[in-house]
């Protein structure tokens, strides 16, 4: 069945996307085009602290009111922060749609940031930072990205640094919201058995309070990448390694091609080339994967593996072998068809989660000013040729352009 999407644009620039769906539940999300890369000065972790603190009170609700509003009727309320956006979302029964709509708009528009509550959240995030530092398999990804985007806001850790976090003033939270939570930076996305007329009415009622887009800050582009090889000493039993380089932005014409290529190389399936060629064939690593993140004006490609320290170099060579193969040998018609079917099937399964689909629609609206139906996404994937795959591999798997970071005991280079 073809996905039906309905769009409304409010006078202040806020965009609303609605997917009518049968069922007893509704899902909705507010996505704000503001994240870690939009922080200024030394206020690292500011966007993430806001995401935590907006649940602590508004002009009309205290923290308990907010937490019980959706949870008390069996729903879910949550949020997350990335380097480029902040998302607040809710799922609940159909009868409570307006309650969820009003709550999301209220905490986004009218949070008061009580000092005592914000202080508690700083403690919570401090614990989160310490837990993260205890996990080298997680930390290495952020450290690698920090080196790739050196001296640029995209290199900032989402959690921030503890010292900087402690010094953040409440006024900085309000200023960040005032500067970034505006018109075209806001998308409200929802899905459920709700009429378009009702969605439009609620949107005008609850989302008209956002300021217009006038005066939105411009993001600083990333320009100066220099390849590196680093092996800082870390007290770990296992060696952890990330290899990679900058990649296509979300607006690049080869973005979809590289999504397919990355999935073939080291995606989540057990039949990825890296998993079959290294884990299954040689047993050198329990976990090996490749990842691609597209930002609005840049991107990053990386390969992660964990292994015994004595196997780091041989594993790197085997990875290089797989990359060279994709650079120099076209996929056969059968290989290309199977890769497309696998990716399309994975996307279709992910779309079984209506909340994920709601957030995906919001993200596409922010980036491309349209929410692409699943059928159109599939068409783009199925049009990809072996020559396009070869071109993307040749451009992004260049050995001279690739960096690496290794965490291993006793290493120091």
C-alpha positions in Angstrom: 0.0 0.0 0.0 1.4 3.4 -1.0 2.4 5.6 1.9 0.3 8.8 2.1 1.9 11.9 3.6 0.3 15.2 4.3 2.2 18.4 4.8 1.4 21.8 6.4 3.6 24.9 6.7 2.8 27.4 9.4 3.3 31.1 9.0 6.3 31.1 11.3 8.1 28.5 9.1 7.4 25.4 11.2 6.8 22.4 9.0 4.3 19.6 9.9 4.2 16.2 8.2 1.4 13.7 9.0 1.1 10.0 7.9 -2.5 8.8 8.4 -2.4 5.2 9.7 -5.0 2.9 11.1 -4.5 1.6 14.6 -5.0 2.4 18.2 -1.8 4.3 18.8 -0.2 7.5 17.7 3.4 8.6 17.4 4.7 12.1 17.2 8.1 13.9 17.3 9.5 17.4 17.3 12.8 17.6 15.5 15.0 20.7 15.9 17.8 21.5 13.5 20.2 22.2 16.4 22.8 19.9 17.9 26.4 19.7 19.3 27.9 21.4 16.2 25.8 24.5 16.9 27.3 25.2 20.3 29.5 28.3 20.7 32.7 28.9 22.6 33.4 26.5 25.5 29.9 25.4 26.0 30.5 21.8 25.0 27.6 19.5 25.8 25.1 22.3 25.9 22.6 20.8 23.4 22.6 17.5 25.2 22.1 19.3 28.6 19.1 21.1 27.1 17.7 17.8 26.0 17.9 16.4 29.5 16.6 19.6 31.2 13.5 20.4 29.1 11.7 17.6 31.1 12.3 19.4 34.4 9.6 22.0 34.3 7.6 24.5 32.1 5.6 27.6 33.0 2.5 25.3 33.6 4.0 22.0 34.6 6.6 20.7 37.1 8.8 17.7 36.4 6.4 15.2 37.9 3.6 16.5 35.7 5.7 16.1 32.6 6.9 12.6 33.5 3.4 11.3 34.4 1.5 13.0 31.5 2.3 10.3 29.0 3.7 7.5 31.1 0.5 7.3 33.3 -1.5 6.3 30.2 0.9 3.6 29.1 2.8 5.8 26.6 6.4 6.7 26.1 8.1 10.1 26.2 11.8 10.5 25.4 14.4 12.5 23.5 17.9 12.3 22.0 20.6 14.6 20.8 23.0 14.3 17.8 25.6 16.5 16.3 23.1 18.3 14.1 19.7 17.9 15.7 17.6 17.4 18.9 14.5 15.2 18.9 11.7 15.0 21.5 9.1 12.2 20.8 6.1 10.6 22.3 3.9 7.5 21.6 0.5 6.9 23.2 -3.0 5.7 22.7 -5.1 7.5 20.1 -7.3 9.2 22.7 -4.3 11.0 24.1 -2.9 12.5 20.9 -3.7 16.1 21.8 -2.1 15.6 25.2 1.1 14.4 23.6 1.0 17.2 21.0 0.6 19.8 23.7 3.3 18.3 25.9 5.9 18.2 23.2 5.3 21.8 22.2 5.2 23.0 25.8 8.5 21.5 26.9 10.1 22.7 23.7 8.7 26.3 23.9 8.3 26.9 27.6 10.9 25.1 29.6 12.0 27.1 32.7 15.2 25.2 33.6 14.9 25.3 37.4 18.4 25.7 38.8 18.3 22.7 41.2 16.9 20.4 38.5 19.5 21.5 36.0 22.2 20.8 38.6 20.9 17.3 39.1 21.0 16.7 35.3 24.6 17.8 35.3 25.3 15.0 37.8 23.4 12.5 35.7 25.4 13.5 32.6 28.6 13.4 34.6 27.9 9.8 35.4 27.0 9.2 31.7 30.4 10.6 30.7 32.3 8.4 33.2 30.4 5.3 32.0 31.3 6.2 28.4 35.0 6.6 29.3 34.9 3.1 30.8 33.9 1.7 27.4 36.8 2.0 24.9 34.7 0.4 22.2 32.3 3.4 22.4 34.9 6.1 23.1 37.1 5.3 20.2 34.3 6.2 17.7 34.0 9.7 19.2 37.7 10.2 19.5 38.2 9.2 15.9 35.5 11.6 14.7 37.2 14.3 16.9 40.5 13.8 15.0 38.8 13.7 11.6 37.0 17.0 12.3 39.8 18.4 14.3 39.2 22.0 15.5 35.7 22.0 14.0 32.4 21.8 15.8 31.6 18.5 14.2 34.4 17.0 16.1 32.8 17.7 19.5 31.6 14.9 21.7 27.8 15.0 22.2 28.1 14.5 25.9 30.5 17.3 26.2 33.4 17.6 28.7 32.7 17.4 32.4 34.5 20.6 33.4 32.7 22.7 30.7 29.4 21.1 31.6 29.7 22.1 35.2 30.3 25.7 34.2 27.3 26.1 31.9 24.9 28.8 33.1 21.1 28.6 32.8 21.2 31.7 30.6 23.3 29.8 28.0 20.5 27.2 27.7 17.9 29.9 27.1 20.1 31.7 24.6 20.7 28.5 22.6 17.0 27.8 22.4 16.2 31.4 21.4 18.8 31.3 18.7 18.1 27.9 17.2 14.6 26.7 18.1 13.0 28.8 15.3 10.7 28.4 12.3 12.4 26.5 9.6 14.6 24.7 12.2 11.5 23.0 13.5 9.6 20.0 12.1 6.6 18.3 13.8 6.0 14.8 12.5 3.2 12.4 13.4 1.5 9.2 12.4 -1.9 7.7 13.5 -5.6 7.5 12.8 -6.1 11.2 13.0 -7.7 13.4 10.4 -5.5 16.0 8.6 -7.9 18.7 9.7 -7.3 17.8 13.4 -3.5 17.8 12.9 -3.7 21.2 11.2 -5.9 22.6 14.0 -3.5 21.4 16.7 -0.5 22.6 14.8 -1.8 26.1 14.6 -2.8 25.9 18.3 0.4 24.6 19.8 3.2 25.4 17.3 2.5 29.0 16.4 4.5 30.2 19.4 7.9 29.5 17.8 9.7 32.5 16.5 10.2 33.0 12.8 13.4 31.8 11.0 14.8 35.3 10.8 18.4 35.5 12.1 19.1 31.8 12.3 22.9 31.2 12.7 24.9 29.8 9.8 27.0 26.7 10.3 30.7 26.7 9.8 31.7 24.4 7.0 34.4 21.7 7.4 37.3 22.1 5.0 40.7 21.0 6.3 41.1 17.2 6.6 44.5 15.7 7.2 44.9 11.9 7.3 46.5 10.5 10.5 47.6 7.3 12.2 47.4 7.3 16.0 48.0 4.6 18.7 47.6 6.2 22.1 48.3 3.8 25.0 45.1 2.5 26.7 44.8 -0.1 29.5 42.6 -2.6 27.6 42.8 -6.3 27.2 41.6 -6.1 23.6 42.8 -3.7 20.9 40.2 -1.5 19.4 40.7 0.1 16.0 38.8 2.5 13.8 39.8 3.3 10.2 38.1 5.8 7.9 37.9 9.2 6.4 35.4 12.0 5.5 32.5 11.0 3.2 29.6 12.3 1.3 27.2 14.9 2.8 23.4 14.2 3.0 22.9 16.3 -0.1 25.6 14.6 -2.2 24.2 12.8 -5.3 26.2 9.7 -4.4 24.8 9.4 -0.8 22.3 6.6 -1.6 25.0 4.8 -3.6 27.4 4.8 -0.6 24.6 3.7 1.8 24.3 0.6 -0.4 28.0 0.1 -0.7 28.6 0.5 3.1 25.8 -2.0 3.8 27.4 -4.5 1.5 30.9 -3.9 3.0 30.1 -4.0 6.7 26.5 -3.5 7.5 24.6 -5.2 10.3 23.9 -8.5 8.4 26.1 -11.5 9.1 26.9 -11.9 5.4 28.7 -8.5 5.0 32.0 -8.8 3.3 34.0 -7.8 6.3 32.2 -10.3 8.6 32.6 -13.1 6.1 36.1 -12.3 5.0 37.6 -11.6 8.5 35.5 -12.9 11.4 34.1 -16.0 9.8 37.1 -17.0 7.6 39.9 -16.1 10.0 38.4 -15.6 13.5 40.4 -12.6 14.2 37.6 -10.5 15.6 34.3 -10.9 17.4 32.9 -7.6 16.1 33.7 -5.9 12.8 31.5 -3.4 11.1 31.5 -0.3 8.8 29.5 2.8 9.4 28.5 5.9 7.3 27.1 9.1 8.8 26.0 11.8 6.5 25.9 15.4 7.9 24.3 18.4 6.2 27.6 19.5 4.6 30.0 16.7 5.3 30.0 13.0 6.3 32.2 10.3 7.8 32.9 6.7 6.9 34.5 4.3 9.4 35.4 0.7 10.0 35.6 -0.6 13.5 37.0 -3.9 14.8 38.2 -5.3 18.2 40.9 -7.9 18.2 43.8 -9.3 20.1 46.7 -6.8 19.9 48.9 -9.2 17.9 46.2 -9.3 15.1 45.7 -5.6 14.5 48.0 -5.3 11.5 46.9 -8.5 9.8 43.3 -7.5 10.3 44.0 -4.1 8.7 45.6 -5.8 5.7 42.6 -8.0 5.3 40.3 -5.0 5.5 42.4 -3.2 2.9 42.1 -6.3 0.6 38.2 -6.1 0.8 38.3 -2.4 0.1 40.7 -2.9 -2.9 38.4 -5.5 -4.3 35.4 -3.1 -4.2 37.6 -0.4 -5.8 38.8 -2.5 -8.7 36.1 -5.1 -9.5 32.6 -4.4 -10.5 29.8 -6.2 -8.8 28.2 -8.9 -11.0 24.5 -8.4 -11.8 23.6 -11.1 -9.2 25.8 -9.5 -6.5 24.3 -6.1 -7.2 20.7 -7.4 -7.2 21.3 -9.3 -3.9 22.8 -6.2 -2.3 19.8 -4.1 -3.3 17.3 -6.6 -2.1 19.1 -6.9 1.3 19.2 -3.1 1.9 15.5 -2.7 0.7 14.5 -5.5 3.0 16.3 -4.0 6.0 14.7 -0.6 5.4 11.3 -2.1 5.1 11.8 -3.9 8.4 12.9 -0.7 10.1 9.8 1.0 8.8 7.7 -1.5 10.7 8.5 0.8 13.6 6.1 3.7 13.1 8.0 5.9 15.5 11.2 5.4 13.6 9.3 6.3 10.4 7.9 9.4 12.0 11.4 10.6 13.0 12.8 9.6 9.6 10.1 11.8 7.9 11.0 14.7 10.2 14.7 14.3 9.4 14.1 14.2 5.6 11.9 17.3 5.9 14.7 19.2 7.7 17.4 18.1 5.2 15.5 18.1 1.9 12.2 19.9 2.5 10.3 16.8 1.7 9.4 13.5 3.4 10.2 10.7 1.0 7.8 7.8 0.9 9.3 4.3 1.2 8.4 3.5 -2.4 10.5 6.4 -3.7 13.5 5.4 -1.5 13.3 1.8 -2.9 13.2 3.1 -6.5 16.4 5.1 -5.9 18.2 2.1 -4.5 17.1 -0.2 -7.4 18.4 2.3 -10.0 22.0 2.1 -8.7 24.5 0.6 -11.2 27.7 -1.4 -10.6 29.6 1.5 -12.2 28.2 3.9 -9.5 29.3 1.5 -6.8 32.8 1.3 -8.3 33.0 5.1 -8.6 32.1 5.6 -4.9 34.5 2.9 -3.7 37.3 4.4 -5.8 36.7 7.9 -4.3 36.1 7.0 -0.7 38.3 3.9 -0.1 41.5 5.7 -1.3 44.3 4.3 1.0 46.2 7.6 0.9 43.2 9.4 2.3 42.4 7.0 5.1 43.1 7.5 8.8 43.3 5.1 11.7 43.1 5.2 15.5 44.0 2.2 17.7 43.5 1.8 21.4 45.9 -0.8 22.8 48.0 -1.4 25.9 51.5 -0.2 25.6 51.0 1.5 22.2 52.3 5.0 21.9 52.9 6.7 18.5 
